Amino acid sequence: MKKTVCGKVYKFGNNIDTDQIYPGRYLEFTNVEDVAKHALEGADPTFVDRFKPGGIVVAGTNFGCGSSREHAPISLQAVGVSLLIAESFARIFYRNCINLGLPLLVCPGISELVDEGDEIEVNLENGIVMNVTANKKHQGERISGYAFHILESGGIKPLLRAASSA
C-alpha cells in the first residue's frame, strides 16, 4: 500500500448510501469487471465513464450508510479508486473497506477544502491532506494502528493468510 496517495478528486455530498454506491439491482453480478461497471451509478450515472483509475472519492458525512453489502466497497476498489475521504463514514462500510484493503480517511471539513477535479496529495500515516490545486492543507483523523496494518497487508484475508503461513 502506498503511504502517500495522489489523485484527482471526484466529489460527492452527504448520505451517499450503499445502494447509490452499488445499486442492488446488480447484486447478481459476481465478476469484478461487471461489478466495476456500476460503481457510484446511483449517485452519478456518469461516474464510471469519466473516472480515471487512481482517482480519489471525497464525500460529506455518513458515506456508505444503508445496507452492509460488501459490493459497495468492492465496486469502488474494482473501478480503481485509490482512496476514499469523507467527513464521516457509516461504521460497517468503514470496516468493510479496511477488511478489503481499500484505504479511507475520516476528514472533517474536507468538503470545504476540495472541489471536483482538484489534485490532492494525502499522507495516510499522519492524515494530512494537501490540496495541490488550491495550495491548502488540512488535518484528517489518523488511521488506527491495527487498521493501518490491515490496509498495509492488502486487507484482512491477506493478513490472516500471511499470519497462518508464518
Rosetta blueprint (number, residue, H / E / L):
1 M L
2 K L
3 K L
4 T E
5 V E
6 C E
7 G E
8 K E
9 V E
10 Y E
11 K E
12 F L
13 G L
14 N L
15 N L
16 I L
17 D E
18 T H
19 D H
20 Q H
21 I H
22 Y L
23 P L
24 G H
25 R H
26 Y H
27 L L
28 E L
29 F L
30 T L
31 N L
32 V H
33 E H
34 D H
35 V H
36 A H
37 K L
38 H L
39 A L
40 L L
41 E L
42 G L
43 A L
44 D L
45 P L
46 T L
47 F H
48 V H
49 D H
50 R H
51 F L
52 K L
53 P L
54 G L
55 G L
56 I E
57 V E
58 V E
59 A E
60 G L
61 T L
62 N L
63 F E
64 G L
65 C E
66 G L
67 S L
68 S L
69 R L
70 E L
71 H H
72 A H
73 P H
74 I H
75 S H
76 L H
77 Q H
78 A H
79 V H
80 G L
81 V L
82 S L
83 L E
84 L E
85 I E
86 A E
87 E L
88 S L
89 F E
90 A L
91 R H
92 I H
93 F H
94 Y H
95 R H
96 N H
97 C H
98 I H
99 N H
100 L H
101 G L
102 L L
103 P L
104 L E
105 L E
106 V E
107 C L
108 P L
109 G L
110 I H
111 S H
112 E H
113 L H
114 V L
115 D L
116 E L
117 G L
118 D L
119 E E
120 I E
121 E E
122 V E
123 N E
124 L L
125 E L
126 N L
127 G L
128 I E
129 V E
130 M E
131 N E
132 V L
133 T L
134 A L
135 N L
136 K E
137 K E
138 H E
139 Q E
140 G L
141 E L
142 R L
143 I L
144 S L
145 G H
146 Y H
147 A H
148 F H
149 H H
150 I H
151 L H
152 E H
153 S L
154 G L
155 G L
156 I H
157 K H
158 P H
159 L H
160 L H
161 R H
162 A H
163 A H
164 S H
165 S H
166 A L
